[in-house]
Amino acid sequence: MDEAAFIAALRTLPLHPGAQDLRDDAAVIEVGGEALVLTHDAIAEGVHYRTGTDPADIAWKLVAVNLSDLAAKAAEPIGVLIGATLVEDAGRFIHGLREILAEYGVKLLGGDTIAHAGPATFGCTAIGRATVRPVPARTGARAGDALYVTGTIGAALLGFDGDGAAYLRPRPRLVEGLALGPHVHAMMDVSDGLLLDARRMAEASGCTAAIELGAIPFAQGVHDRLAAARWGDDYELLFAAPEGVRLPVSATRIGTMLEKGAEPLLLDGKSPPGKLGYEHR
């Protein structure tokens, strides 16, 4: 059973309305006049980081990828819960955790620890407070919207093959997400590849995303632009906003949302060749 089939099976279970039919990266729960945003991501040795990686970098990435999901919901972080495998030099994990919590002003709420002999796995649940209504989702894009991305694409790919900084220590776009919340129709972070995530937004919104490869802002040093657009782990914000909207942050327009066509994603007017991004099998 692959990831898509597993999620489809989960949809047969009793779902809370806040789960949004498991078609987004976070749940939204109304509590006492506020909307809480909850998200959970796990990272595993050999999948999301190499064996021998500094546990401080593991801790940073674990929290960062979850804060990135809150950023895509224009949510203000409240705190995180951590599930950690007790690895050798676990004190370095605590050090990295302290670094990222201090960097983004986030508090630790609790969690759990385990010890086992196999590859390490870590989990994080992040809880945030919605700052706009409706809370941005990947389902809200409309035909005619302009499609944008913050920052650059491909830094994580370069980091994976180089010094590792951009790959292991992504910078969640919390400030940008909070600013963009009132202006967007749809928003999500780029975690599994720009092309794959754009297709997901288009499918969820009932549109076709038309992207121009030459319009994508690639990181300096990227030579294979198509590979970088498929790579993922950049944790930039991908969003659809009304044509002509004045954006409160710097972002690059990479395409347009069209009426739903035969393909959910067009790259330079054609269906993209091959794999679009990372999917668990």
N, C-alpha and C positions, 0 to 999 in steps of 0.2 A: 504494500500500500504506500503510495507516494504522498507528498504533503497535501496536494489538492484533494485526493481521495479521502485522506484522513480528516481534513476540515469538513468535507461534505458529509462524512459520517457523523461528525460532531454536531452538525446542524439538525440531526434527527433527535437529539437530546432536548430536554426542556431548557429553553434559553430565556434568560432575563431580557426584557426589552432593551436594556442598556447595552447588551452585547451587539446590537445592530446587525443581527444575523451573521455574526463573525465575518463581516465583509470589510472591516476596517482594522487598524492597528491598535485601537484602544476602545474601552467601554466607557459609556457616559451614564452616570447615575444621578438622578435628581434627589438631593437630600436637604431638607430644611430651607428651600428657596435657593440653594446653590447647586451647581452641577459639578460633580467630581469626575475627573478623568483618570482611569486606571489602565495601566499597560504592563505587560510582562514579557520579557525576553530572556532567553538563555543563551550562553555561549559555551562551546565545548573545545577541549584540546584536540588539535588535529583538524578542526573544522573552521573555527574562527580565529585561532592563533596557533602558532607552531609550538611543539614541545620544546621546553627550555626557555620560553618567554618569561621575562621578569614578572612575577606576580603583581607588582605595582601597576604594570601596564594592563594586565588582565582586569584588575579592579577598575581602572579608569574606563576601559572600553565597555565593561559590563554596565556601569552606571550611565555612561554617555549614550549608548544606543537606546536606553529607555528614556532618558531625558529628551532625546531627539523626537521620540514619539509624542511626548508632551508638547514640544515645540510646534509640531505639526497640527496640534489641536489648539494652539494659542492658549495653552494652559500654564498657569503659574505653579511651579513645583511645591508640594507640601513636604514630601519625604519619600524614602525608599525602604523596602525590605530586601534583605540579601540572603540568598541560599548559597553556601560556599562549601566546596570540597577542601578539606584540610590538607593543603599541599606542603611540600618542603619549603621552608622559608616563608611561612604564612605571615610572618611579620611584615614582609614586603607588600603583601596584599592589603594589610591594614594601612600601610603607608600610602599606597595608591588610592585607597578608599578615602582616606583623610584629605588627600590632595584634591580629588574631584568634588567632594562634598563642600570643601572650603571654597573652591573656585566658583561654584554656582550657588552657594548659599543654601544648600539642601541639607536636611536633617535625616539621620538614620532612625527608622522606626522599629527595627528589629529584624528577625529572620531565623535562619536555621543553619547548622553545620553538620556535615557528614564526613566520615573517613572510609575510604575504600581503595583497593589496589589498582583499579583500572584508570583509564584516562579521566582527567578532572572535568567536571561540569559545574557551571555557576549559573545562578538565576537571580533576577532582580525584578521586583514589582515596584513601579513608580506611581505615585498618586499626586494628582495636580488639581488645581481649582480652575474651572473654565472662566475666561475673562470676557468672552463674547457669546451671544446667542444668535443664531444657532451655532453650536460648536462646529468648526470646520471639519469636514469629512471628505473622503475621496469620492463620495457619491454626488457631489453638488455641482460639478462642472456642467456648463451649458454650451451648446453650439454657438460659435461666434466668440467665445472667450479666448483671450490670449493666454498662452502657456509660458510660464517663466520658471527659472531655476536660480537660486541664490548661489553665490560663490563660483567655484570651478569644479569640473568633473575630471576624475582621473588621478587625483592626488593620492588616494588610497592604493591604487594600482602601483603607482611609482613607489609609495612607501613600502608596499609588500616586497618589492624587488630591491629596495634600497635600505634606507636607515630605519624604516618602520614607523616613524613618528605619526604620519598622517593615517596610517592603517591601524595602529594600536591606540592612538590617542585622538580620536575624532573630536571635533568641537561642536556640540549640539547648538543649533541656531535658536536658542530660547528668546533672545532679545528680538530677533527678526520675526519669529513666530508670533510673539505678543503684538508687535506692531502691525503685522499683516492681517491678523484675525478679522478685523472689521471690514477688510477690503476684498477678501477672496471668496470665490464660490466653492472651491475645493482645494485641499492642501494635504500633502503627505511628505514623508522624508524619503530620500533616495538611499535605500539600504541594500536592495538586491540587484541594482542596476538601473540606470536612468531609463532605458528603453522598456524594460520589464515593468517598472513601476509606473511609467506613463501609460502603458497598455492597461495595467490594473485600474488606474484612475478612469481611463476611457470606458472600460467595460463596466465598472461600477456606476458610472454616470450615464451610460447609454449613448456614448458619443464615439467618434473616431479622433484620435490624437494625431495630428499631422506635424511632424518635426522635421526641421532642416538640420542635417548633420553639421553643416558649416556654421550654423548659428550657435551651436553649443559652446559654452566657454570652457575650454579644456585647460587643465593645469599646465604650466610651463614644463616642458620636457616630455609631454605625451606625444608619441609618434604614431601609434596605432589608435586612431580616434574611435573606430568602431569597437575595438576591444575595451577601451576605457568607458564607452557608453554602456557597455554590457557588464562591467566589472562589479559595481556596487561598493558598499562600505564608505561612501563619501559623506553621507548624512547631511547633505544639503536639503533645502526645502524645494519641492516641486509644487507649483500651484497654478490654478486657473483663476483668472480675474477678468472682469469686464473690459472689453476693448476700450482703450483710452484712459483707463483709471490712472490716477496719480499715485504711484507707490511710495510708501513711507521709508522704504529701504532700497538698497542697491540690489538689482536682480537683472537677469538677462532673458529677453524673450527668445524662446527656442522654437515656437510654433503656434498652432491654432487648434482649438477644438472645433471639429466639424460635426454636422449631422451624422448619425450612425450609418456607416457603410458596411461593405462586405468584410473589411478588416478593421479591427479596433485600433491599429497603429500603422501609420504610414511614415516611412523615412525617405525623405526626398521624393515623395510622391508614390513610393512603391512599398510593398510588403518587405520588411527587413529580412535579410537572409539569416538562417540558422538560429542559434540560441540567443534569447534576448537578455538573460541575466541568470542569477543563481536561484535555483529551486531545489529544495531537499528531496532526495529520492530514497 
